[in-house]
Amino acid sequence: MSISNIIAKQASTSPKKKAFIFHHFNRSNDTTEINYEDLYRKSIEGSISLKTYNNQNVCLLFPAGIEFIIAYFSCLYAGVTPVPLATTYLRNNSQALSNIITDCKSPLILTSDNYKNLHSRKLDDIEKISGAKVTTFSNLTTFAAQSDIQVTILTKVLHCCNIPQVQRVNRKVSSYLKITSLQTNK
């Protein structure tokens, strides 16, 4: 069973159980938590927009935290290979970061709103050098929720494991897209 299947199963059997707890070491005893239900839901929301990058590499430029974890799982659910990038490259050597992005042939760099605002000039330079589009993870999920295509997450039980299906409703046409990265070998 893959990690994606485990997250889906935990979201259905123990939705309020803590999936991850992130400790902020720069603050006193401050933590951020996410349960399986929220992790699964947010990851599926992100994966909807990432499906256009199926079988490609997507770079993740996030500070450590829950948002990185959600972006990582969104990539897995969308059939995208996540390429985590060290944030220290952005502060110290944006040329090295551009080289990594170019080498892995990533058409997209995902980052957080805060990180994009803090480093907008460097990210603009990286976008020009590497040719990869820089966008924030929140823009992906906003697009999925607010586009003219209404998106509804449906969960169906297949065998012993939940396999989500995404229903996309366009004015006249209804179609179902099965998230292929969650299919079991049964």
Secondary structure, DSSP 8 states (H G I E B T S, - for coil): --HHHHHHHHHHHSTTSEEEEEEETTSSSEEEEEEHHHHHHHHHHHHHHHGGGTTSEEEEE--SSHHHHHHHHHHHHHT-EEEE--HHHHHH-HHHHHHHHHHTT-SEEEE-HHHHHHTHHHHHHHHHHH--EEEEHHHHHHHHHHSSSEEEEEEEEETTEEEEEEEEE-SS-EEEEE-GGG----
